[in-house]
Amino acid sequence: MSNIDQIKKLRDLTGAGMSDIADALQTADGDEKKALENLKKRGLDIATKKSERTTGQGLVETYTHFGKIGAMVEVNCETDFVARSPEFKEFVHDLALQVASLDSDKLDDLLKMDLIKEPGKTVQDLLTEKIAKIGENIVIKRFTRFVIGE
């Protein structure tokens, strides 16, 4: 597989920048698995650096499942520019979907939960990826789930 094909493949998997992927592949001597590990570590480093930044903007999103289960989530970010972006809106909507399927009110349980759309990847993994890609601190502030009859 050529280097360009590897970069495209890893970009589809991670959403990371092309130069970051190229650097990760070069550091890993072309080994895709090692490059993915390098990209994940880089994302964690970025998320850690941004974790102290203030998040005064964001979105509240709702989701209902056949009118029987409802979920509401508040996710904060640093700027209204990011809060209005399609990528952030999709992320918050996906979190509302996750909350609807979660039978807990604990943030740790949500963060450890496998993604509905990508089994094998957790909500925490997705959050870390979004922080690294968007370049702002993102915080899941609060959420709730409603079920008819409970």
C-alpha positions as a printed Julia matrix, in Angstrom:
150×3 Matrix{Float64}:
   0.0    0.0    0.0
   1.41   3.4   -0.93
   1.98   6.13   1.61
  -0.89   8.19   0.14
  -3.29   5.25   0.5
  -2.19   4.75   4.1
  -2.73   8.44   4.86
  -6.22   8.35   3.33
  -7.09   5.19   5.26
  -5.89   6.61   8.59
  -7.64   9.92   7.9
 -10.92   8.05   7.38
 -10.37   6.18  10.66
  -9.25   9.11  12.81
 -10.18  12.41  11.19
  -6.68  13.64  12.05
  -4.85  16.14   9.86
  -2.92  14.88   6.85
   0.43  16.19   8.1
  -0.16  14.64  11.54
  -0.9   11.3    9.91
   2.16  11.55   7.66
   4.33  12.33  10.7
   2.82   9.44  12.67
   3.46   7.04   9.77
   7.03   8.27   9.39
   7.68   7.86  13.13
   6.19   4.34  12.95
   8.24   3.4    9.85
   5.04   2.87   7.86
   3.38   0.59  10.42
  -0.3    1.63  10.46
  -1.02   0.09  13.86
   1.85   1.99  15.5
   0.82   5.15  13.65
  -2.71   4.84  15.06
  -1.25   4.48  18.56
   0.9    7.58  17.98
  -2.13   9.56  16.79
  -4.18   8.45  19.8
  -1.38   9.45  22.18
  -1.09  12.83  20.46
  -4.84  13.33  20.84
  -4.62  12.54  24.56
  -1.75  15.01  24.96
  -3.75  17.75  23.23
  -6.87  17.01  25.3
  -4.84  17.14  28.52
  -3.32  20.51  27.59
  -6.73  21.97  26.78
  -8.55  20.57  29.83
  -7.92  23.67  31.96
  -9.37  26.1   29.41
 -12.74  27.71  30.17
 -15.78  26.42  28.31
 -18.41  29.16  28.28
 -20.25  28.25  25.07
 -21.91  25.08  23.81
 -25.16  23.37  22.93
 -28.09  21.61  24.52
 -29.36  18.75  22.37
 -32.34  16.44  22.74
 -33.18  13.07  21.27
 -36.35  10.99  21.51
 -36.69   7.33  20.66
 -40.2    6.52  19.38
 -41.64   9.02  21.86
 -40.96   6.6   24.72
 -37.39   7.5   25.7
 -35.97  11.0   25.74
 -32.5   12.32  26.38
 -31.05  15.79  26.9
 -27.37  16.66  27.01
 -25.41  19.89  27.55
 -21.95  20.0   25.99
 -19.72  23.02  26.44
 -16.87  24.35  24.3
 -14.77  27.52  24.3
 -16.32  29.56  21.46
 -19.7   30.06  19.83
 -17.97  29.58  16.47
 -17.27  25.94  17.37
 -20.69  25.52  19.04
 -22.35  26.43  15.71
 -20.13  24.17  13.58
 -21.73  21.13  11.91
 -19.09  18.8   13.38
 -19.79  19.94  16.96
 -23.56  19.77  16.42
 -23.26  16.21  15.11
 -21.05  15.25  18.07
 -23.57  16.62  20.59
 -26.45  14.88  18.8
 -24.53  11.58  18.9
 -24.02  12.09  22.64
 -27.76  12.59  23.13
 -28.31   9.3   21.28
 -25.81   7.62  23.62
 -27.56   9.05  26.69
 -30.91   7.66  25.49
 -29.43   4.16  25.57
 -27.63   4.63  28.91
 -29.28   3.42  32.1
 -27.18   5.58  34.43
 -26.84   9.2   35.45
 -23.08   9.0   36.05
 -20.69  10.75  33.66
 -18.06   8.03  34.14
 -20.54   5.41  32.91
 -21.26   7.51  29.82
 -17.57   8.05  29.08
 -16.83   4.3   29.35
 -19.79   3.35  27.13
 -19.1    1.88  23.68
 -20.34   4.05  20.86
 -23.53   2.91  19.18
 -22.19   3.97  15.78
 -18.67   2.58  16.33
 -18.52  -0.43  18.68
 -15.07  -0.85  20.15
 -14.63   2.9   20.57
 -15.8    4.61  23.76
 -17.46   7.98  24.28
 -14.21   9.09  25.97
 -12.25   8.11  22.84
 -14.61  10.16  20.67
 -14.44  13.14  23.06
 -10.64  13.06  23.0
 -10.63  12.89  19.18
 -12.98  15.87  18.92
 -10.88  17.97  21.3
  -7.75  17.18  19.28
  -9.41  17.8   15.92
 -11.43  20.91  16.79
  -8.68  22.4   18.93
 -10.84  23.52  21.85
 -11.64  22.12  25.25
 -14.97  20.27  25.18
 -16.82  19.26  28.34
 -19.91  17.1   28.73
 -21.51  19.28  31.39
 -24.71  17.38  32.23
 -27.27  14.99  30.85
 -30.54  13.31  31.71
 -32.7   10.49  30.4
 -36.47  10.14  30.59
 -38.42   6.92  30.12
 -42.22   6.73  30.01
 -43.5    5.09  33.18
 -40.34   5.5   35.27
